[in-house]
Amino acid sequence: MNITEEETTTTSLIINSISSFPPTFPPTFSTQQNNFTSLIKTTFNFQQKRDVSFHFSLIFGSLIGGVTIVGLTANILVVIAILSDRKMRKSPMNLLLLNLAIADLLYLLAFTPFWLSMSVYGDGGWHFSDMFCPIARFFGNIFLVISILTYLAICIERYVAIVHPIAMHTSVWCTRSRVLVIAFGIWVFAMAYQFPYLVVFQVFDIPEKNLRVCRNPLASKSKIWKIYKWSEFLLTYALPIIISVLLYSRICRVLWFKNKNGENCGKGQNENENKTELKPNINKRPSGRTIKKVLETRFREAISDVQNKRKVAPKEEEIFNFNNSSEKRQKPMNVSSSANLRARRSVVKMLMLCVGLFFLCYTPMVAYFVWSALFGRPLPLPFEFVLITSALVQFQSAFNPFLYTLFATQFREKLSKLFLICNKKKKNK
């Protein structure tokens, strides 16, 4: 068979084109792994310069996500436990704890997306809509201020109840409606005081870093803004710490050292004080302070006698019942005041732990952002520090319910009942 010149040319072209390309084979495991790695790097923004490593971002994102889930669940349980029990709703301190749980719950919801975006992109940029920039700053700061002021309100309530029990029955803390008004006032004050964040924060582009950031353009220029930040630092951080330390010191002095609640803590000194109060010098006219102490002592004794006769638990034990479960058994009359003292001490221990944990976790973030606001530039610290400080605040917002569970018998019992009800509903289905 004769082959023409055109056929020969066509055949040679086909052979040359085939030989110019390598044969294709199914993708190997290494090829698939490289494709997956490139996809992950693209998702986590490795095309741009990251401020933190991929491994740190992964650990931080997992930590924030886990703490948020636990915190949301725990604070929701606190809200349900208080709202579903009429007796617990009558206590002024329980209402303040409810306000604190709601503030922590909303803080977790408001700030978690922002910190997770930092974890995913590995930078401090703003990766949401521009309209959410001032809204996020506004509400995030509101919930923090509400938590701080609620801690302060709880501290004042305990101080009045323990150190000045007579004033407790005539002060603003004695009724449920007035405590609700105080909680509402805390929310209104926080919204009004943090309103500048809603006005001044904007989204700006940083071309050299290819970033969009949510910042205040007045931070380094306006003296008014610096004055505002100093006032914010004093009113929402420094003064609450100072007041809490002073009041809790006075409360501890009364509960552990001055024997004003029915149990001999410092026996010799207290007995002498009681003798001086009840048997003043006849030749010397008693002062107004001495008369006041005598009246307070007799008033407490009268209240204790009425409670013993009616076999009613002390008022402080209605606040989550912070005594041990073994103390719930029937007690002799002469042990009632001792149980009341132990219950009050448990309340104060729990509250001091909550306040101490809050300010311990909150202080690094306050220092960082106050420095940035006052001096117009951030502290020369690695970006990992900013993420760790945010994780501490998230951890604090999620940890309070576990302190309630540790110290509060009634709260543990309420949680057990809630879980039993849920299990029964699942079995019925």
Secondary structure by P-SEA (a helix, b strand, c coil): ccccaaaaaaaaaaaaaaaaccccccccaaaaaaaaaaaaaaaacccccccccaaaaaaaaaaaaaaaaaaaaaaaaaaaaaaacccccccaaaaaaaaaaaaaaaaaaccaaaaaaaaaaccccccccccaaaaaaaaaaaaaaaaaaaaaaaaaaaaaaccccccccccccccaaaaaaaaaaaaaaaaaaaccccccbbbbbbccccccccccccccccaaaaaaaaaaaaaccaaaaaaaaaaaaaaaaaaccccccccccccaaaaaaaaaaacccccccccaaaaaaaaaaaaaaaaaaaaaaaccccccccccccccccccccccccaaaaaaaaaaaaaaaaaaaaaaaaaaaaaaaaaaaaaaaaacccccccaaaaaaaaaaaaaaaacaaaaaaaccaaaaaaaaaaaaaaaaaaaac
